[in-house]
Amino acid sequence: MQKNTLQTAAKIAHRLGARDPYSEDHAQRVSWYARRLASRLHLPENEVEDIRMAGLLHDIGKIRFSSKVFRNVKEHPSKAILKQIKKHPEMGKTLLEGQGFPPKVIDYVYSHHERENGTGYPRGITGERIPLGAKIIGIADTFDALITDRPYQKRRSLQEAFLVLRKLSVSSFDPVLVETFITEITINGL
Ligand SMILES: [Fe+2]
């Protein structure tokens, strides 16, 4: 069952890749980093697997974006496009429901842009109310965005990326999770 679900997840993730290759590679890396942070936290194996799968699917809602959003990578997005982008966690949740995924996986996808101080979306929930798996994916997601080249932003060095994550842990991320993540990357590399 778990294996089949993971295969379904990979297939769905691949469909997004057909529209936007960067997104699929990014999803693979986020899944990899998130799984390693979950393991380092000694979470139970089934929880680690749920987080790994949710990492793979975290941006799947983007598959419903209009082509305009994918093309619009060089400039700062307009208000209308930003509004559409911010809907992707909800779109992901809707897309995954009823397909046999564990409810936790769907919840992590839905909540991966929530932030500790409530400035995230879609619900603006805070601290304890944000599921741990979603917090882990949020850190892995931000880290990968920092260390890869994007059309509008040059990649940062590892040390710079760690600095940004530490700064964000004052407001957006759980400091213990950030430090555990930095330890994992420092010891085992990317
Ligand atoms: Fe996202």
Backbone and ligand atoms as CSV (ligand in chain L), in Angstrom:
chain,resi,resn,atom,element,x,y,z
A,1,MET,N,N,0.847,-1.207,0.000
A,1,MET,CA,C,0.000,0.000,0.000
A,1,MET,C,C,0.877,1.250,0.000
A,2,GLN,N,N,1.797,1.301,0.969
A,2,GLN,CA,C,2.695,2.455,1.078
A,2,GLN,C,C,3.506,2.623,-0.213
A,3,LYS,N,N,3.983,1.474,-0.751
A,3,LYS,CA,C,4.813,1.525,-1.948
A,3,LYS,C,C,3.999,2.038,-3.144
A,4,ASN,N,N,2.765,1.510,-3.257
A,4,ASN,CA,C,1.893,1.968,-4.344
A,4,ASN,C,C,1.623,3.453,-4.244
A,5,THR,N,N,1.362,3.903,-3.003
A,5,THR,CA,C,1.061,5.313,-2.808
A,5,THR,C,C,2.259,6.166,-3.208
A,6,LEU,N,N,3.453,5.693,-2.869
A,6,LEU,CA,C,4.661,6.446,-3.209
A,6,LEU,C,C,4.837,6.503,-4.725
A,7,GLN,N,N,4.499,5.404,-5.377
A,7,GLN,CA,C,4.579,5.382,-6.854
A,7,GLN,C,C,3.575,6.369,-7.454
A,8,THR,N,N,2.354,6.370,-6.892
A,8,THR,CA,C,1.343,7.326,-7.360
A,8,THR,C,C,1.855,8.749,-7.150
A,9,ALA,N,N,2.485,8.973,-5.985
A,9,ALA,CA,C,3.008,10.308,-5.674
A,9,ALA,C,C,4.052,10.720,-6.710
A,10,ALA,N,N,4.950,9.788,-7.051
A,10,ALA,CA,C,6.011,10.088,-8.018
A,10,ALA,C,C,5.410,10.410,-9.383
A,11,LYS,N,N,4.363,9.654,-9.744
A,11,LYS,CA,C,3.703,9.883,-11.038
A,11,LYS,C,C,3.060,11.269,-11.086
A,12,ILE,N,N,2.379,11.601,-10.009
A,12,ILE,CA,C,1.708,12.910,-9.950
A,12,ILE,C,C,2.753,14.025,-9.997
A,13,ALA,N,N,3.860,13.823,-9.252
A,13,ALA,CA,C,4.922,14.830,-9.219
A,13,ALA,C,C,5.511,15.020,-10.621
A,14,HIS,N,N,5.587,13.930,-11.354
A,14,HIS,CA,C,6.127,13.956,-12.707
A,14,HIS,C,C,5.222,14.762,-13.649
A,15,ARG,N,N,3.936,14.723,-13.385
A,15,ARG,CA,C,2.990,15.500,-14.215
A,15,ARG,C,C,3.252,16.995,-14.084
A,16,LEU,N,N,3.608,17.416,-12.879
A,16,LEU,CA,C,3.955,18.834,-12.694
A,16,LEU,C,C,5.253,19.138,-13.443
A,17,GLY,N,N,6.180,18.164,-13.421
A,17,GLY,CA,C,7.460,18.334,-14.113
A,17,GLY,C,C,7.290,18.561,-15.602
A,18,ALA,N,N,6.236,17.965,-16.178
A,18,ALA,CA,C,5.984,18.133,-17.602
A,18,ALA,C,C,5.635,19.594,-17.916
A,19,ARG,N,N,5.032,20.261,-16.954
A,19,ARG,CA,C,4.690,21.677,-17.163
A,19,ARG,C,C,5.842,22.590,-16.778
A,20,ASP,N,N,6.619,22.179,-15.778
A,20,ASP,CA,C,7.687,23.032,-15.272
A,20,ASP,C,C,8.814,22.158,-14.691
A,21,PRO,N,N,9.843,21.875,-15.498
A,21,PRO,CA,C,10.912,20.959,-15.053
A,21,PRO,C,C,11.567,21.390,-13.736
A,22,TYR,N,N,11.740,22.700,-13.534
A,22,TYR,CA,C,12.363,23.139,-12.279
A,22,TYR,C,C,11.583,22.614,-11.077
A,23,SER,N,N,10.249,22.673,-11.162
A,23,SER,CA,C,9.407,22.266,-10.031
A,23,SER,C,C,9.614,20.811,-9.640
A,24,GLU,N,N,9.801,19.952,-10.632
A,24,GLU,CA,C,9.956,18.527,-10.307
A,24,GLU,C,C,11.300,18.274,-9.605
A,25,ASP,N,N,12.375,18.861,-10.117
A,25,ASP,CA,C,13.679,18.691,-9.470
A,25,ASP,C,C,13.664,19.264,-8.056
A,26,HIS,N,N,13.028,20.413,-7.943
A,26,HIS,CA,C,12.907,21.059,-6.635
A,26,HIS,C,C,12.158,20.135,-5.665
A,27,ALA,N,N,11.079,19.524,-6.138
A,27,ALA,CA,C,10.283,18.630,-5.287
A,27,ALA,C,C,11.115,17.440,-4.806
A,28,GLN,N,N,11.928,16.893,-5.698
A,28,GLN,CA,C,12.789,15.760,-5.330
A,28,GLN,C,C,13.771,16.171,-4.232
A,29,ARG,N,N,14.362,17.349,-4.404
A,29,ARG,CA,C,15.350,17.798,-3.414
A,29,ARG,C,C,14.680,18.131,-2.081
A,30,VAL,N,N,13.524,18.768,-2.117
A,30,VAL,CA,C,12.811,19.100,-0.876
A,30,VAL,C,C,12.453,17.816,-0.132
A,31,SER,N,N,12.010,16.816,-0.880
A,31,SER,CA,C,11.665,15.531,-0.282
A,31,SER,C,C,12.889,14.921,0.410
A,32,TRP,N,N,14.019,15.000,-0.245
A,32,TRP,CA,C,15.284,14.449,0.268
A,32,TRP,C,C,15.725,15.165,1.553
A,33,TYR,N,N,15.709,16.505,1.532
A,33,TYR,CA,C,16.120,17.260,2.721
A,33,TYR,C,C,15.135,17.041,3.877
A,34,ALA,N,N,13.844,17.042,3.545
A,34,ALA,CA,C,12.821,16.912,4.589
A,34,ALA,C,C,12.912,15.538,5.265
A,35,ARG,N,N,13.144,14.520,4.461
A,35,ARG,CA,C,13.270,13.169,4.993
A,35,ARG,C,C,14.476,13.082,5.947
A,36,ARG,N,N,15.568,13.728,5.569
A,36,ARG,CA,C,16.768,13.679,6.417
A,36,ARG,C,C,16.567,14.430,7.728
A,37,LEU,N,N,15.874,15.563,7.669
A,37,LEU,CA,C,15.598,16.281,8.924
A,37,LEU,C,C,14.679,15.434,9.809
A,38,ALA,N,N,13.668,14.821,9.214
A,38,ALA,CA,C,12.746,13.978,9.983
A,38,ALA,C,C,13.485,12.810,10.635
A,39,SER,N,N,14.422,12.206,9.903
A,39,SER,CA,C,15.196,11.079,10.455
A,39,SER,C,C,16.076,11.547,11.601
A,40,ARG,N,N,16.710,12.702,11.420
A,40,ARG,CA,C,17.601,13.213,12.462
A,40,ARG,C,C,16.835,13.559,13.734
A,41,LEU,N,N,15.549,13.845,13.588
A,41,LEU,CA,C,14.700,14.137,14.757
A,41,LEU,C,C,14.194,12.846,15.406
A,42,HIS,N,N,14.613,11.704,14.843
A,42,HIS,CA,C,14.205,10.375,15.331
A,42,HIS,C,C,12.697,10.179,15.307
A,43,LEU,N,N,12.045,10.699,14.298
A,43,LEU,CA,C,10.605,10.463,14.161
A,43,LEU,C,C,10.394,9.016,13.735
A,44,PRO,N,N,9.219,8.441,14.061
A,44,PRO,CA,C,8.956,7.065,13.655
A,44,PRO,C,C,9.035,6.902,12.130
A,45,GLU,N,N,9.408,5.721,11.687
A,45,GLU,CA,C,9.657,5.470,10.261
A,45,GLU,C,C,8.456,5.837,9.371
A,46,ASN,N,N,7.234,5.515,9.824
A,46,ASN,CA,C,6.061,5.831,8.987
A,46,ASN,C,C,5.851,7.345,8.856
A,47,GLU,N,N,6.233,8.059,9.910
A,47,GLU,CA,C,6.137,9.528,9.881
A,47,GLU,C,C,7.183,10.098,8.901
A,48,VAL,N,N,8.376,9.519,8.950
A,48,VAL,CA,C,9.438,9.949,8.030
A,48,VAL,C,C,8.972,9.742,6.589
A,49,GLU,N,N,8.321,8.607,6.332
A,49,GLU,CA,C,7.831,8.302,4.981
A,49,GLU,C,C,6.733,9.275,4.543
A,50,ASP,N,N,5.839,9.619,5.473
A,50,ASP,CA,C,4.781,10.592,5.144
A,50,ASP,C,C,5.393,11.942,4.773
A,51,ILE,N,N,6.412,12.337,5.513
A,51,ILE,CA,C,7.069,13.631,5.265
A,51,ILE,C,C,7.800,13.596,3.922
A,52,ARG,N,N,8.441,12.469,3.652
A,52,ARG,CA,C,9.131,12.307,2.370
A,52,ARG,C,C,8.144,12.451,1.206
A,53,MET,N,N,6.980,11.797,1.352
A,53,MET,CA,C,5.984,11.837,0.290
A,53,MET,C,C,5.388,13.237,0.137
A,54,ALA,N,N,5.109,13.869,1.270
A,54,ALA,CA,C,4.549,15.225,1.214
A,54,ALA,C,C,5.564,16.201,0.604
A,55,GLY,N,N,6.849,15.951,0.846
A,55,GLY,CA,C,7.889,16.790,0.241
A,55,GLY,C,C,7.832,16.702,-1.268
A,56,LEU,N,N,7.614,15.504,-1.745
A,56,LEU,CA,C,7.533,15.268,-3.190
A,56,LEU,C,C,6.314,15.974,-3.801
A,57,LEU,N,N,5.264,16.071,-3.009
A,57,LEU,CA,C,3.993,16.599,-3.520
A,57,LEU,C,C,3.694,18.028,-3.081
A,58,HIS,N,N,4.615,18.643,-2.338
A,58,HIS,CA,C,4.237,19.882,-1.644
A,58,HIS,C,C,3.699,20.987,-2.576
A,59,ASP,N,N,4.262,21.084,-3.787
A,59,ASP,CA,C,3.820,22.154,-4.693
A,59,ASP,C,C,2.906,21.651,-5.800
A,60,ILE,N,N,2.332,20.471,-5.628
A,60,ILE,CA,C,1.580,19.853,-6.710
A,60,ILE,C,C,0.400,20.721,-7.167
A,61,GLY,N,N,-0.118,21.537,-6.263
A,61,GLY,CA,C,-1.225,22.430,-6.630
A,61,GLY,C,C,-0.865,23.360,-7.772
A,62,LYS,N,N,0.436,23.569,-7.999
A,62,LYS,CA,C,0.881,24.460,-9.078
A,62,LYS,C,C,0.515,23.917,-10.456
A,63,ILE,N,N,0.175,22.636,-10.509
A,63,ILE,CA,C,-0.210,22.013,-11.770
A,63,ILE,C,C,-1.465,22.688,-12.343
A,64,ARG,N,N,-2.225,23.321,-11.453
A,64,ARG,CA,C,-3.450,24.001,-11.896
A,64,ARG,C,C,-3.201,25.452,-12.309
A,65,PHE,N,N,-1.963,25.902,-12.216
A,65,PHE,CA,C,-1.652,27.284,-12.601
A,65,PHE,C,C,-1.872,27.483,-14.096
A,66,SER,N,N,-2.205,28.711,-14.465
A,66,SER,CA,C,-2.254,29.016,-15.896
A,66,SER,C,C,-0.821,29.125,-16.397
A,67,SER,N,N,-0.622,28.934,-17.698
A,67,SER,CA,C,0.729,28.984,-18.265
A,67,SER,C,C,1.384,30.338,-18.010
A,68,LYS,N,N,0.565,31.350,-17.868
A,68,LYS,CA,C,1.048,32.703,-17.611
A,68,LYS,C,C,1.920,32.736,-16.345
A,69,VAL,N,N,1.522,31.974,-15.337
A,69,VAL,CA,C,2.271,31.979,-14.077
A,69,VAL,C,C,3.647,31.345,-14.279
A,70,PHE,N,N,3.704,30.244,-15.025
A,70,PHE,CA,C,4.986,29.580,-15.261
A,70,PHE,C,C,5.915,30.444,-16.119
A,71,ARG,N,N,5.300,31.178,-17.059
A,71,ARG,CA,C,6.131,32.026,-17.923
A,71,ARG,C,C,6.654,33.242,-17.180
A,72,ASN,N,N,5.904,33.663,-16.175
A,72,ASN,CA,C,6.231,34.889,-15.467
A,72,ASN,C,C,7.294,34.624,-14.385
A,73,VAL,N,N,8.524,34.331,-14.825
A,73,VAL,CA,C,9.534,33.992,-13.817
A,73,VAL,C,C,10.579,35.092,-13.634
A,74,LYS,N,N,10.623,36.028,-14.575
A,74,LYS,CA,C,11.712,37.002,-14.521
A,74,LYS,C,C,11.369,38.261,-13.732
A,75,GLU,N,N,10.092,38.616,-13.742
A,75,GLU,CA,C,9.749,39.850,-13.058
A,75,GLU,C,C,9.057,39.542,-11.742
A,76,HIS,N,N,8.944,40.585,-10.944
A,76,HIS,CA,C,8.181,40.434,-9.706
A,76,HIS,C,C,6.719,40.193,-10.090
A,77,PRO,N,N,6.088,39.151,-9.547
A,77,PRO,CA,C,4.721,38.837,-9.986
A,77,PRO,C,C,3.713,39.940,-9.655
A,78,SER,N,N,2.733,40.089,-10.528
A,78,SER,CA,C,1.667,41.062,-10.299
A,78,SER,C,C,0.786,40.564,-9.149
A,79,LYS,N,N,-0.090,41.452,-8.668
A,79,LYS,CA,C,-0.983,41.091,-7.556
A,79,LYS,C,C,-1.855,39.886,-7.917
A,80,ALA,N,N,-2.346,39.896,-9.169
A,80,ALA,CA,C,-3.242,38.816,-9.604
A,80,ALA,C,C,-2.506,37.480,-9.632
A,81,ILE,N,N,-1.267,37.509,-10.113
A,81,ILE,CA,C,-0.493,36.270,-10.193
A,81,ILE,C,C,-0.109,35.795,-8.791
A,82,LEU,N,N,0.236,36.744,-7.938
A,82,LEU,CA,C,0.581,36.402,-6.556
A,82,LEU,C,C,-0.602,35.714,-5.844
A,83,LYS,N,N,-1.797,36.228,-6.144
A,83,LYS,CA,C,-3.006,35.661,-5.551
A,83,LYS,C,C,-3.162,34.197,-5.996
A,84,GLN,N,N,-2.881,33.951,-7.272
A,84,GLN,CA,C,-2.988,32.589,-7.802
A,84,GLN,C,C,-1.915,31.677,-7.176
A,85,ILE,N,N,-0.690,32.208,-7.081
A,85,ILE,CA,C,0.407,31.424,-6.499
A,85,ILE,C,C,0.047,30.996,-5.078
A,86,LYS,N,N,-0.522,31.922,-4.329
A,86,LYS,CA,C,-0.825,31.630,-2.921
A,86,LYS,C,C,-1.936,30.596,-2.740
A,87,LYS,N,N,-2.592,30.271,-3.819
A,87,LYS,CA,C,-3.667,29.264,-3.722
A,87,LYS,C,C,-3.126,27.842,-3.838
A,88,HIS,N,N,-1.822,27.681,-4.170
A,88,HIS,CA,C,-1.368,26.327,-4.495
A,88,HIS,C,C,-1.460,25.314,-3.348
A,89,PRO,N,N,-1.315,25.716,-2.058
A,89,PRO,CA,C,-1.496,24.691,-1.028
A,89,PRO,C,C,-2.926,24.129,-1.001
A,90,GLU,N,N,-3.903,25.038,-1.174
A,90,GLU,CA,C,-5.298,24.596,-1.190
A,90,GLU,C,C,-5.589,23.738,-2.420
A,91,MET,N,N,-5.043,24.161,-3.549
A,91,MET,CA,C,-5.245,23.401,-4.788
A,91,MET,C,C,-4.619,22.014,-4.654
A,92,GLY,N,N,-3.466,21.942,-4.010
A,92,GLY,CA,C,-2.803,20.660,-3.794
A,92,GLY,C,C,-3.652,19.740,-2.936
A,93,LYS,N,N,-4.209,20.299,-1.884
A,93,LYS,CA,C,-5.055,19.518,-0.976
A,93,LYS,C,C,-6.247,18.939,-1.742
A,94,THR,N,N,-6.922,19.775,-2.504
A,94,THR,CA,C,-8.090,19.339,-3.271
A,94,THR,C,C,-7.717,18.240,-4.262
A,95,LEU,N,N,-6.566,18.440,-4.902
A,95,LEU,CA,C,-6.123,17.479,-5.916
A,95,LEU,C,C,-5.804,16.096,-5.326
A,96,LEU,N,N,-5.260,16.097,-4.105
A,96,LEU,CA,C,-4.805,14.828,-3.513
A,96,LEU,C,C,-5.907,14.091,-2.761
A,97,GLU,N,N,-6.945,14.813,-2.363
A,97,GLU,CA,C,-8.018,14.178,-1.606
A,97,GLU,C,C,-8.704,13.094,-2.430
A,98,GLY,N,N,-9.038,11.993,-1.748
A,98,GLY,CA,C,-9.751,10.901,-2.412
A,98,GLY,C,C,-8.881,10.051,-3.312
A,99,GLN,N,N,-7.545,10.178,-3.190
A,99,GLN,CA,C,-6.655,9.370,-4.033
A,99,GLN,C,C,-5.859,8.352,-3.229
A,100,GLY,N,N,-6.259,8.149,-1.981
A,100,GLY,CA,C,-5.627,7.123,-1.152
A,100,GLY,C,C,-4.396,7.589,-0.392
A,101,PHE,N,N,-4.120,8.889,-0.383
A,101,PHE,CA,C,-2.966,9.371,0.379
A,101,PHE,C,C,-3.302,9.462,1.862
A,102,PRO,N,N,-2.320,9.193,2.733
A,102,PRO,CA,C,-2.582,9.350,4.167
A,102,PRO,C,C,-3.003,10.802,4.458
A,103,PRO,N,N,-4.014,10.991,5.322
A,103,PRO,CA,C,-4.488,12.350,5.620
A,103,PRO,C,C,-3.355,13.277,6.075
A,104,LYS,N,N,-2.370,12.724,6.777
A,104,LYS,CA,C,-1.251,13.559,7.239
A,104,LYS,C,C,-0.476,14.155,6.063
A,105,VAL,N,N,-0.292,13.351,5.014
A,105,VAL,CA,C,0.447,13.825,3.841
A,105,VAL,C,C,-0.273,15.044,3.251
A,106,ILE,N,N,-1.600,14.912,3.140
A,106,ILE,CA,C,-2.394,16.004,2.571
A,106,ILE,C,C,-2.301,17.251,3.475
A,107,ASP,N,N,-2.327,17.015,4.778
A,107,ASP,CA,C,-2.239,18.124,5.718
A,107,ASP,C,C,-0.889,18.848,5.614
A,108,TYR,N,N,0.179,18.099,5.407
A,108,TYR,CA,C,1.507,18.726,5.280
A,108,TYR,C,C,1.592,19.549,3.998
A,109,VAL,N,N,1.022,19.016,2.926
A,109,VAL,CA,C,1.004,19.760,1.654
A,109,VAL,C,C,0.219,21.070,1.851
A,110,TYR,N,N,-0.922,20.937,2.514
A,110,TYR,CA,C,-1.809,22.085,2.744
A,110,TYR,C,C,-1.142,23.160,3.618
A,111,SER,N,N,-0.269,22.726,4.523
A,111,SER,CA,C,0.254,23.646,5.549
A,111,SER,C,C,1.714,24.050,5.363
A,112,HIS,N,N,2.344,23.701,4.220
A,112,HIS,CA,C,3.788,23.920,4.143
A,112,HIS,C,C,4.199,25.392,4.023
A,113,HIS,N,N,3.248,26.302,3.787
A,113,HIS,CA,C,3.601,27.735,3.780
A,113,HIS,C,C,3.136,28.455,5.036
A,114,GLU,N,N,2.697,27.711,6.042
A,114,GLU,CA,C,2.350,28.341,7.318
A,114,GLU,C,C,3.652,28.687,8.043
A,115,ARG,N,N,3.656,29.758,8.820
A,115,ARG,CA,C,4.861,30.184,9.520
A,115,ARG,C,C,4.589,30.371,11.021
A,116,GLU,N,N,5.638,30.183,11.840
A,116,GLU,CA,C,5.499,30.194,13.302
A,116,GLU,C,C,4.694,31.392,13.825
A,117,ASN,N,N,4.974,32.582,13.259
A,117,ASN,CA,C,4.335,33.798,13.786
A,117,ASN,C,C,2.996,34.124,13.114
A,118,GLY,N,N,2.488,33.214,12.315
A,118,GLY,CA,C,1.160,33.419,11.725
A,118,GLY,C,C,1.150,34.224,10.443
A,119,THR,N,N,2.336,34.516,9.888
A,119,THR,CA,C,2.374,35.317,8.659
A,119,THR,C,C,2.273,34.461,7.398
A,120,GLY,N,N,2.148,33.142,7.579
A,120,GLY,CA,C,2.069,32.257,6.421
A,120,GLY,C,C,0.657,32.156,5.860
A,121,TYR,N,N,0.471,31.207,4.963
A,121,TYR,CA,C,-0.833,30.996,4.346
A,121,TYR,C,C,-1.046,29.507,4.111
A,122,PRO,N,N,-2.234,28.986,3.862
A,122,PRO,CA,C,-3.492,29.730,3.631
A,122,PRO,C,C,-4.223,30.145,4.908
A,123,ARG,N,N,-3.964,29.517,6.067
A,123,ARG,CA,C,-4.786,29.824,7.238
A,123,ARG,C,C,-4.184,30.857,8.182
A,124,GLY,N,N,-2.864,31.062,8.098
A,124,GLY,CA,C,-2.205,31.966,9.033
A,124,GLY,C,C,-2.151,31.398,10.449
A,125,ILE,N,N,-2.079,30.080,10.569
A,125,ILE,CA,C,-2.006,29.453,11.893
A,125,ILE,C,C,-0.591,29.631,12.466
A,126,THR,N,N,-0.480,29.486,13.798
A,126,THR,CA,C,0.809,29.755,14.457
A,126,THR,C,C,1.345,28.515,15.190
A,127,GLY,N,N,2.654,28.593,15.499
A,127,GLY,CA,C,3.362,27.668,16.387
A,127,GLY,C,C,2.862,26.238,16.422
A,128,GLU,N,N,2.353,25.853,17.583
A,128,GLU,CA,C,1.934,24.474,17.844
A,128,GLU,C,C,0.861,23.974,16.879
A,129,ARG,N,N,0.096,24.889,16.328
A,129,ARG,CA,C,-1.009,24.464,15.452
A,129,ARG,C,C,-0.509,24.006,14.074
A,130,ILE,N,N,0.719,24.367,13.748
A,130,ILE,CA,C,1.265,23.951,12.446
A,130,ILE,C,C,1.817,22.533,12.599
A,131,PRO,N,N,1.398,21.594,11.749
A,131,PRO,CA,C,1.901,20.219,11.885
A,131,PRO,C,C,3.423,20.165,11.691
A,132,LEU,N,N,4.085,19.332,12.505
A,132,LEU,CA,C,5.548,19.217,12.456
A,132,LEU,C,C,6.047,18.906,11.035
A,133,GLY,N,N,5.354,17.995,10.351
A,133,GLY,CA,C,5.779,17.625,8.994
A,133,GLY,C,C,5.770,18.824,8.055
A,134,ALA,N,N,4.796,19.710,8.236
A,134,ALA,CA,C,4.700,20.906,7.391
A,134,ALA,C,C,5.836,21.877,7.714
A,135,LYS,N,N,6.203,21.966,8.991
A,135,LYS,CA,C,7.318,22.850,9.387
A,135,LYS,C,C,8.622,22.356,8.770
A,136,ILE,N,N,8.793,21.040,8.783
A,136,ILE,CA,C,10.009,20.432,8.218
A,136,ILE,C,C,10.093,20.725,6.716
A,137,ILE,N,N,8.979,20.544,6.021
A,137,ILE,CA,C,8.961,20.795,4.575
A,137,ILE,C,C,9.181,22.285,4.296
A,138,GLY,N,N,8.632,23.149,5.124
A,138,GLY,CA,C,8.830,24.591,4.961
A,138,GLY,C,C,10.304,24.971,5.008
A,139,ILE,N,N,11.046,24.366,5.917
A,139,ILE,CA,C,12.487,24.647,6.042
A,139,ILE,C,C,13.238,24.084,4.830
A,140,ALA,N,N,12.946,22.841,4.473
A,140,ALA,CA,C,13.614,22.206,3.324
A,140,ALA,C,C,13.343,22.990,2.042
A,141,ASP,N,N,12.114,23.457,1.891
A,141,ASP,CA,C,11.678,24.222,0.716
A,141,ASP,C,C,12.446,25.544,0.620
A,142,THR,N,N,12.497,26.266,1.724
A,142,THR,CA,C,13.200,27.557,1.742
A,142,THR,C,C,14.690,27.365,1.483
A,143,PHE,N,N,15.261,26.351,2.115
A,143,PHE,CA,C,16.694,26.077,1.935
A,143,PHE,C,C,17.013,25.804,0.460
A,144,ASP,N,N,16.217,24.944,-0.175
A,144,ASP,CA,C,16.498,24.619,-1.579
A,144,ASP,C,C,16.351,25.851,-2.475
A,145,ALA,N,N,15.364,26.682,-2.181
A,145,ALA,CA,C,15.181,27.908,-2.971
A,145,ALA,C,C,16.398,28.825,-2.823
A,146,LEU,N,N,16.990,28.835,-1.638
A,146,LEU,CA,C,18.148,29.714,-1.392
A,146,LEU,C,C,19.407,29.245,-2.115
A,147,ILE,N,N,19.593,27.926,-2.181
A,147,ILE,CA,C,20.876,27.445,-2.714
A,147,ILE,C,C,20.828,27.038,-4.190
A,148,THR,N,N,19.710,27.317,-4.861
A,148,THR,CA,C,19.671,27.025,-6.305
A,148,THR,C,C,19.464,28.319,-7.097
A,149,ASP,N,N,20.019,28.349,-8.295
A,149,ASP,CA,C,19.856,29.508,-9.170
A,149,ASP,C,C,18.423,29.569,-9.669
A,150,ARG,N,N,17.855,30.741,-9.619
A,150,ARG,CA,C,16.531,30.964,-10.196
A,150,ARG,C,C,16.660,32.156,-11.123
A,151,PRO,N,N,15.743,32.312,-12.070
A,151,PRO,CA,C,15.898,33.398,-13.051
A,151,PRO,C,C,16.051,34.765,-12.385
A,152,TYR,N,N,15.429,34.943,-11.240
A,152,TYR,CA,C,15.445,36.264,-10.599
A,152,TYR,C,C,16.399,36.337,-9.410
A,153,GLN,N,N,17.126,35.262,-9.168
A,153,GLN,CA,C,17.974,35.287,-7.974
A,153,GLN,C,C,19.133,34.307,-8.086
A,154,LYS,N,N,20.343,34.806,-7.812
A,154,LYS,CA,C,21.508,33.934,-7.874
A,154,LYS,C,C,21.570,33.082,-6.607
A,155,ARG,N,N,22.089,31.876,-6.754
A,155,ARG,CA,C,22.132,30.996,-5.583
A,155,ARG,C,C,23.109,31.511,-4.520
A,156,ARG,N,N,22.825,31.176,-3.290
A,156,ARG,CA,C,23.699,31.597,-2.193
A,156,ARG,C,C,24.581,30.439,-1.757
A,157,SER,N,N,25.661,30.782,-1.077
A,157,SER,CA,C,26.528,29.734,-0.537
A,157,SER,C,C,25.811,29.068,0.634
A,158,LEU,N,N,26.328,27.911,1.052
A,158,LEU,CA,C,25.717,27.213,2.186
A,158,LEU,C,C,25.706,28.093,3.430
A,159,GLN,N,N,26.845,28.741,3.683
A,159,GLN,CA,C,26.933,29.571,4.900
A,159,GLN,C,C,25.925,30.720,4.863
A,160,GLU,N,N,25.753,31.312,3.674
A,160,GLU,CA,C,24.758,32.389,3.548
A,160,GLU,C,C,23.346,31.843,3.772
A,161,ALA,N,N,23.096,30.661,3.211
A,161,ALA,CA,C,21.765,30.055,3.362
A,161,ALA,C,C,21.482,29.743,4.844
A,162,PHE,N,N,22.494,29.246,5.549
A,162,PHE,CA,C,22.313,28.964,6.985
A,162,PHE,C,C,21.979,30.248,7.747
A,163,LEU,N,N,22.675,31.322,7.351
A,163,LEU,CA,C,22.457,32.615,8.011
A,163,LEU,C,C,21.008,33.075,7.816
A,164,VAL,N,N,20.511,32.926,6.573
A,164,VAL,CA,C,19.128,33.335,6.279
A,164,VAL,C,C,18.150,32.480,7.091
A,165,LEU,N,N,18.390,31.168,7.140
A,165,LEU,CA,C,17.483,30.291,7.903
A,165,LEU,C,C,17.481,30.681,9.382
A,166,ARG,N,N,18.674,30.994,9.905
A,166,ARG,CA,C,18.756,31.385,11.329
A,166,ARG,C,C,18.010,32.695,11.573
A,167,LYS,N,N,18.127,33.622,10.640
A,167,LYS,CA,C,17.391,34.894,10.780
A,167,LYS,C,C,15.882,34.631,10.772
A,168,LEU,N,N,15.471,33.728,9.867
A,168,LEU,CA,C,14.040,33.427,9.752
A,168,LEU,C,C,13.516,32.660,10.966
A,169,SER,N,N,14.429,32.018,11.692
A,169,SER,CA,C,13.962,31.232,12.843
A,169,SER,C,C,13.533,32.142,13.998
A,170,VAL,N,N,13.796,33.448,13.889
A,170,VAL,CA,C,13.285,34.386,14.901
A,170,VAL,C,C,11.765,34.540,14.728
A,171,SER,N,N,11.295,34.426,13.478
A,171,SER,CA,C,9.888,34.717,13.209
A,171,SER,C,C,9.134,33.572,12.535
A,172,SER,N,N,9.765,32.992,11.519
A,172,SER,CA,C,9.019,32.082,10.651
A,172,SER,C,C,9.173,30.607,10.975
A,173,PHE,N,N,10.389,30.217,11.398
A,173,PHE,CA,C,10.670,28.795,11.594
A,173,PHE,C,C,11.020,28.483,13.042
A,174,ASP,N,N,10.818,27.226,13.406
A,174,ASP,CA,C,11.168,26.747,14.741
A,174,ASP,C,C,12.704,26.661,14.843
A,175,PRO,N,N,13.315,27.404,15.781
A,175,PRO,CA,C,14.782,27.444,15.875
A,175,PRO,C,C,15.417,26.065,16.089
A,176,VAL,N,N,14.766,25.205,16.851
A,176,VAL,CA,C,15.333,23.871,17.102
A,176,VAL,C,C,15.392,23.079,15.789
A,177,LEU,N,N,14.340,23.189,14.992
A,177,LEU,CA,C,14.318,22.488,13.702
A,177,LEU,C,C,15.378,23.046,12.769
A,178,VAL,N,N,15.533,24.353,12.766
A,178,VAL,CA,C,16.540,24.986,11.898
A,178,VAL,C,C,17.939,24.512,12.295
A,179,GLU,N,N,18.247,24.510,13.584
A,179,GLU,CA,C,19.585,24.084,14.026
A,179,GLU,C,C,19.823,22.602,13.711
A,180,THR,N,N,18.787,21.784,13.880
A,180,THR,CA,C,18.935,20.359,13.572
A,180,THR,C,C,19.188,20.171,12.083
A,181,PHE,N,N,18.502,20.957,11.272
A,181,PHE,CA,C,18.689,20.883,9.828
A,181,PHE,C,C,20.111,21.299,9.444
A,182,ILE,N,N,20.585,22.391,10.015
A,182,ILE,CA,C,21.935,22.877,9.709
A,182,ILE,C,C,22.977,21.830,10.129
A,183,THR,N,N,22.758,21.199,11.264
A,183,THR,CA,C,23.663,20.136,11.718
A,183,THR,C,C,23.705,19.003,10.698
A,184,GLU,N,N,22.541,18.582,10.241
A,184,GLU,CA,C,22.449,17.475,9.273
A,184,GLU,C,C,23.223,17.808,7.983
A,185,ILE,N,N,23.014,19.010,7.458
A,185,ILE,CA,C,23.672,19.402,6.199
A,185,ILE,C,C,25.182,19.572,6.419
A,186,THR,N,N,25.548,20.119,7.572
A,186,THR,CA,C,26.962,20.330,7.872
A,186,THR,C,C,27.697,18.983,7.956
A,187,ILE,N,N,27.067,18.019,8.591
A,187,ILE,CA,C,27.722,16.707,8.772
A,187,ILE,C,C,27.705,15.907,7.465
A,188,ASN,N,N,26.547,15.828,6.830
A,188,ASN,CA,C,26.407,14.899,5.682
A,188,ASN,C,C,26.387,15.557,4.307
A,189,GLY,N,N,26.480,16.863,4.251
A,189,GLY,CA,C,26.495,17.536,2.953
A,189,GLY,C,C,25.109,17.625,2.331
A,190,LEU,N,N,25.075,18.056,1.069
A,190,LEU,CA,C,23.769,18.257,0.419
A,190,LEU,C,C,23.092,16.939,0.052
L,1,LIG,FE,FE,4.957,25.841,-2.080
